[in-house]
Amino acid sequence: MKKIKEKWASLFIPKNTQYCHHKFKKIKKYGVCAKPCRYFKIIYTSDNKPVEYCKLLNQILDIQDQVKDCGINDVFGRKI
């Protein structure tokens, strides 16, 4: 990934966490919800199975629990 793209993405990727979400908020209709990373998306495979997808990396996430694969702003990964 190019350095400029990483710098720009780091503005929108949750900081100091190993997950693709942050800012838990209480919403009347749904209860407590987490705000996902802007690059995180749920897509459906041809057999209609939901999988987690990262638009930044353009790939399906390895660990299916909203764990970051990019490592940007990660507790254990690189900090930009």
BELMOKA-V771321 format. One record per backbone hydrogen bond with DSSP energy under -1.0 kcal/mol. NH is the residue of the N-H (numbers start at 1). CO is the residue of the C=O. Records with the same first field share a line. If there is no record, write none. Layout:
NH: CO, CO
This chain:
6: 2
7: 3
8: 4
9: 5
10: 6
11: 8
12: 9
13: 9
17: 73
20: 66
22: 35
25: 33
27: 31
31: 27
33: 25
35: 22
37: 20
40: 37
41: 53
43: 51
45: 49
48: 45
51: 43
53: 41
54: 59
55: 39
58: 54
59: 54
61: 52
65: 63
68: 18
73: 78
74: 71
